Amino acid sequence: MTEPLPAALAVDGGNSKTDVALIGGDGTVLALVRGPGMPIRLGEPTVSVIAGLIREAADLAGRPATDGPVADCLVACVANVDLPAEVHELERMLTERRFAGSTQVANDTFAVLRGGLDDVPAAGAARFWGVGVTCGAGINCIAVAPDGSTAGFLALGMTTGDWGGGMGLGMEAQWYAVRAADGRGPRTVLQQTVPAYFGLSEPLQVAEGLHVGQIPWDKVAGLAPLVLQAADAGDQVARNLVLRLADEIYLLVKSSVTRLGLGGQPVPVVLGGGVLASGNDLLIGTITRQIGADFPAAEVRVLRQPPVAGAALLGLDAAGAPVSAKQRLRAAFARRLAPLS
């Protein structure tokens, strides 16, 4: 008798890392692996990263990908897949690899949203709905209404009006560090902590390292925790940056809720990604107060588990898995959270 396939292959492809999980029909996590982040532009390198991790997960679970489909459903929630044409193209490329019986592709913000929602749709709704904000290396937001309509953002950076995420905070930290050192800006502890993060003594050494390629640009996002720590310690420059990020996230939510006409409804607002999952009191508290002032019925939630859990839940949704399977999945990720962080 042929053993049934696992229910889902879940992919959360962020800017800084990619997680892949193989999930059984009862919610058991059969394998969980991590690799590099998604390339900036969609292409074969994107598929190569995902395919390599799928093969690794399949091998770990004792189900080599060379033997045929690895799971019934592949759900890939991937950063830098923002245009509808990019979603369709990645879906086509992954389908051709025959990793699963069916393939779904979406932006990685959908994984954050689903991960923070309950395991049955809200009362009276036929589908899962709410607002999801991801703030990791980058920043983005998606909203889904009870009728399935959506509101989102292209989120290509400054050209589409975006600011924030770990990269945004990191760049501002370096900017203020340099200006504090040369007298153009206010005093801030970032003048010392930013270069120290890279093993250097002066902010201009960081600038030179970035300029000549000795420091990779993607390392700048790692400065975000320093900003949060400095803000907690009372550094006014850092506090202003955290408050600015809170404003940006509030505006993302406000725009999404307003466009979908959800202002009077008990809309769940899920905050996820590394910067938000840190649970910084100033950041989360300010966002919550601002949202609550405009939308008193909204419920703000912080997603503590890795977003790949949300992608896995989407896979179990597609498989028609029972609530018990989704609860087992959540419990498994709660136990595995520390090794993934």
matplotlib code that plots the C-alpha trace (Angstrom):
import matplotlib.pyplot as plt

x = [0.0, 1.4, 2.1, 0.1, 2.1, 2.6, -0.1, 2.1, 5.4, 5.6, 8.1, 8.7, 11.2, 12.3, 14.9, 17.4, 16.5, 14.3, 12.5, 11.0, 8.9, 7.4, 4.1, 2.1, -1.7, -2.0, 0.1, 3.3, 6.4, 8.4, 11.3, 12.3, 15.3, 16.7, 18.8, 19.7, 17.2, 15.4, 17.2, 16.1, 14.8, 12.7, 14.6, 16.2, 18.3, 15.0, 13.9, 17.3, 17.2, 13.7, 14.4, 17.6, 15.8, 12.9, 15.3, 17.1, 13.8, 12.6, 15.9, 15.7, 12.1, 13.3, 11.3, 13.9, 12.5, 13.9, 11.1, 8.3, 6.1, 7.1, 3.7, 0.1, 0.4, 3.3, 2.6, 5.4, 5.1, 8.1, 9.5, 10.3, 7.4, 5.2, 3.7, 0.9, 3.1, 5.8, 3.5, 2.3, 5.8, 7.2, 4.1, 4.8, 8.5, 7.8, 4.9, 7.3, 9.6, 6.7, 7.4, 3.7, 0.4, -0.6, 1.4, 0.3, 2.6, 2.0, 4.0, 5.5, 3.2, 0.4, 2.3, 2.5, -1.2, -2.3, 0.1, -1.5, -5.1, -7.2, -7.5, -11.1, -12.5, -14.1, -17.8, -19.9, -16.9, -16.4, -12.6, -9.7, -9.3, -7.5, -4.5, -0.9, 2.2, 5.7, 8.7, 11.9, 14.7, 12.0, 8.4, 5.1, 1.4, -1.6, -5.3, -7.9, -11.6, -14.3, -15.5, -11.9, -11.1, -7.6, -5.6, -1.8, 1.3, 3.8, 6.6, 9.5, 11.3, 11.6, 10.2, 6.9, 6.8, 8.1, 10.3, 11.1, 12.1, 15.5, 17.2, 15.5, 16.3, 19.9, 20.5, 19.1, 21.3, 24.4, 23.3, 22.8, 26.0, 28.1, 26.4, 26.9, 30.5, 31.1, 28.9, 26.1, 23.6, 22.6, 24.5, 23.5, 24.9, 24.6, 27.9, 29.6, 27.3, 27.0, 30.7, 31.2, 28.6, 31.0, 34.2, 35.1, 35.6, 34.2, 31.0, 33.0, 34.8, 31.5, 30.7, 34.0, 33.5, 30.1, 31.5, 34.4, 32.5, 34.2, 30.8, 27.9, 24.9, 22.5, 24.3, 23.0, 19.6, 21.4, 21.6, 17.9, 18.2, 20.8, 18.2, 15.6, 18.0, 19.1, 15.5, 14.8, 17.8, 16.4, 18.5, 16.3, 17.6, 16.8, 13.4, 12.5, 13.4, 11.3, 8.3, 8.8, 8.6, 5.5, 3.9, 4.7, 3.2, 0.1, -0.3, 0.0, -2.7, -4.9, -4.7, -5.5, -8.4, -9.9, -9.6, -11.5, -14.1, -13.3, -13.1, -16.1, -15.3, -13.3, -10.4, -7.4, -4.1, -1.1, 2.3, 5.2, 8.8, 11.9, 11.6, 8.0, 8.4, 11.0, 8.0, 9.6, 7.3, 7.7, 7.2, 4.3, 2.6, 2.7, 1.3, -1.5, -2.5, -2.6, -4.6, -7.0, -7.6, -8.9, -10.3, -11.5, -12.8, -9.4, -7.4, -3.6, -1.7, 2.1, 3.2, 5.9, 6.4, 8.3, 6.2, 6.8, 4.2, 1.7, 2.7, 2.3, -1.2, -2.1, -1.1, -3.2, -6.1, -5.8, -5.6, -8.8, -7.0, -8.9, -8.4, -6.5, -3.8, -3.4, -3.1, -0.5, 1.4, 1.4, 2.6, 5.4, 6.6, 6.4, 8.8, 11.1, 11.1, 14.4, 16.6, 15.0, 15.6]
y = [0.0, 3.4, 5.7, 9.0, 12.1, 14.8, 17.5, 20.5, 21.9, 25.4, 28.1, 31.5, 33.3, 36.5, 39.0, 37.7, 34.0, 31.3, 28.6, 25.4, 23.0, 19.7, 19.1, 15.9, 15.8, 15.7, 18.9, 17.1, 19.0, 16.3, 18.6, 22.2, 23.8, 27.3, 28.8, 32.1, 34.9, 35.5, 37.3, 40.9, 40.0, 36.9, 34.4, 31.0, 31.9, 32.3, 28.8, 27.4, 28.5, 27.1, 23.9, 23.2, 23.7, 21.5, 18.7, 19.1, 19.0, 15.9, 14.1, 15.0, 13.5, 10.4, 11.3, 12.2, 14.6, 12.5, 9.9, 12.2, 14.8, 15.5, 16.8, 17.3, 21.1, 23.5, 27.0, 29.5, 32.9, 34.8, 38.3, 40.3, 38.7, 41.8, 42.0, 39.7, 38.6, 37.7, 35.6, 33.7, 33.2, 31.8, 29.6, 28.3, 27.6, 25.8, 23.8, 22.6, 21.1, 18.8, 19.1, 18.8, 18.1, 21.7, 25.0, 28.3, 31.4, 34.7, 37.5, 36.6, 39.0, 36.5, 34.1, 36.7, 37.4, 33.7, 32.9, 35.4, 34.4, 31.9, 28.4, 28.8, 31.8, 34.5, 34.1, 34.7, 34.7, 32.2, 32.8, 34.0, 37.8, 40.6, 42.9, 41.6, 43.8, 42.3, 44.3, 42.3, 43.4, 45.2, 46.3, 45.5, 45.1, 43.1, 43.3, 40.7, 41.5, 38.9, 38.9, 38.1, 41.5, 42.7, 45.9, 46.0, 47.9, 47.3, 47.7, 48.2, 50.7, 54.5, 54.5, 53.3, 55.5, 52.9, 53.4, 51.1, 47.6, 46.6, 48.1, 51.4, 51.6, 50.5, 53.1, 55.8, 54.6, 54.9, 58.4, 59.7, 58.1, 59.9, 63.2, 62.9, 62.2, 65.2, 67.7, 68.0, 66.1, 65.6, 63.4, 59.8, 56.5, 55.2, 57.0, 54.3, 51.3, 51.3, 51.0, 48.6, 46.3, 45.9, 45.7, 49.3, 52.5, 55.3, 55.6, 56.8, 53.5, 51.8, 54.1, 53.3, 49.6, 49.7, 51.8, 49.4, 46.2, 45.1, 45.3, 43.7, 46.1, 43.4, 43.5, 47.0, 45.5, 44.0, 47.4, 47.5, 45.8, 48.5, 51.2, 49.5, 49.0, 52.6, 53.8, 51.7, 53.3, 56.8, 57.8, 60.5, 59.9, 56.2, 56.9, 59.3, 56.5, 54.0, 56.4, 57.1, 53.4, 53.1, 55.9, 54.1, 50.9, 52.7, 54.4, 51.1, 49.6, 52.8, 52.9, 49.2, 49.2, 52.4, 51.1, 47.9, 49.7, 47.6, 50.5, 49.5, 45.8, 43.8, 43.4, 41.4, 43.3, 40.9, 42.4, 40.1, 39.9, 40.2, 43.8, 43.6, 40.1, 41.6, 42.9, 46.3, 48.1, 51.6, 50.3, 47.9, 50.2, 53.2, 51.2, 49.7, 53.1, 54.7, 51.9, 51.8, 55.5, 55.3, 51.8, 50.9, 47.5, 46.4, 43.8, 44.1, 40.9, 40.2, 37.1, 35.5, 32.3, 32.3, 33.2, 29.8, 28.6, 30.8, 29.3, 25.9, 26.8, 28.0, 24.5, 22.8, 25.1, 24.0, 20.3, 20.7, 19.6, 19.6, 22.3, 19.7, 19.5, 23.2, 23.3, 20.5, 22.5, 25.7, 23.7, 22.2, 25.6, 27.0, 24.3, 24.9, 28.7, 29.1, 27.2, 29.2, 32.7]
z = [0.0, -1.0, 1.9, 1.6, 0.8, 3.5, 3.3, 2.6, 1.7, 3.2, 2.0, 3.7, 1.5, 3.1, 2.3, 4.8, 5.0, 3.6, 5.7, 4.3, 6.3, 5.3, 7.1, 7.6, 7.3, 11.1, 11.5, 12.4, 11.3, 9.4, 8.5, 8.9, 7.2, 6.7, 3.9, 2.3, 1.5, -1.7, -4.6, -5.2, -8.7, -9.6, -11.8, -11.7, -8.6, -6.7, -7.8, -7.1, -3.4, -2.9, -4.8, -2.8, 0.5, -0.6, -1.5, 1.9, 3.8, 1.8, 2.4, 6.1, 6.2, 4.3, 1.2, -1.5, -4.0, -6.9, -6.1, -7.3, -5.6, -2.0, -0.8, -1.9, -1.8, -2.1, -0.6, -1.3, 0.4, -1.1, -0.8, -3.9, -5.7, -5.8, -9.3, -10.4, -13.3, -10.9, -8.8, -11.9, -13.2, -9.9, -9.7, -13.2, -12.5, -9.3, -10.8, -13.5, -10.8, -9.7, -6.0, -5.2, -6.6, -6.6, -6.1, -4.6, -4.6, -2.8, -1.3, 2.1, 3.9, 3.4, 5.7, 8.4, 8.2, 8.2, 11.0, 13.3, 12.6, 14.5, 13.0, 11.9, 10.1, 12.2, 13.0, 9.9, 7.5, 4.8, 4.7, 6.7, 6.7, 8.4, 8.0, 8.0, 8.3, 7.9, 9.1, 8.9, 6.6, 4.5, 5.2, 3.5, 4.3, 2.9, 3.9, 3.0, 3.5, 4.4, 0.8, -0.4, -1.8, -1.0, -0.6, -0.6, -1.6, -4.3, -1.7, -4.0, -1.7, -2.0, -5.5, -4.2, -1.1, 1.4, 4.4, 7.3, 8.1, 9.4, 6.3, 6.8, 10.5, 9.8, 7.1, 9.4, 12.3, 10.1, 8.8, 12.3, 13.6, 10.9, 11.6, 15.3, 14.7, 12.4, 14.2, 11.7, 13.9, 17.5, 19.9, 20.0, 21.3, 17.7, 17.0, 19.0, 18.7, 14.9, 14.1, 17.0, 15.4, 12.5, 14.7, 13.8, 15.8, 13.6, 11.6, 8.5, 8.6, 8.1, 5.2, 3.6, 4.1, 2.4, -0.4, -1.3, -0.7, 2.5, 4.3, 2.5, 2.2, 3.5, 6.9, 7.5, 8.5, 11.5, 13.0, 13.7, 17.2, 18.1, 17.4, 19.5, 22.4, 22.2, 22.2, 25.3, 27.0, 26.3, 23.3, 21.7, 18.1, 18.4, 20.0, 17.1, 14.6, 16.4, 16.6, 12.9, 12.1, 14.2, 12.2, 9.0, 10.1, 11.4, 8.0, 6.2, 8.3, 8.1, 4.3, 3.9, 6.3, 4.8, 1.2, 2.1, 4.2, 7.3, 9.8, 11.8, 11.9, 14.5, 12.0, 13.2, 12.6, 12.6, 13.2, 12.1, 10.9, 13.0, 14.0, 15.1, 16.6, 19.0, 20.9, 21.6, 24.0, 22.4, 18.9, 19.6, 22.1, 19.8, 16.8, 19.0, 20.4, 16.9, 15.4, 18.3, 18.1, 14.5, 14.6, 18.1, 17.0, 15.6, 17.4, 17.2, 17.5, 17.4, 15.6, 17.7, 15.6, 12.3, 9.3, 7.8, 10.3, 8.5, 5.1, 6.6, 7.9, 4.4, 3.2, 5.8, 4.9, 1.2, 2.3, 4.4, 7.5, 10.8, 13.5, 15.6, 12.9, 12.9, 16.7, 16.5, 14.0, 16.1, 19.2, 17.1, 15.9, 19.5, 20.5, 17.5, 17.7, 19.6, 17.0, 14.2, 15.7]

ax = plt.figure().add_subplot(projection="3d")
ax.plot(x, y, z, "-o")
ax.set_aspect("equal")
plt.show()
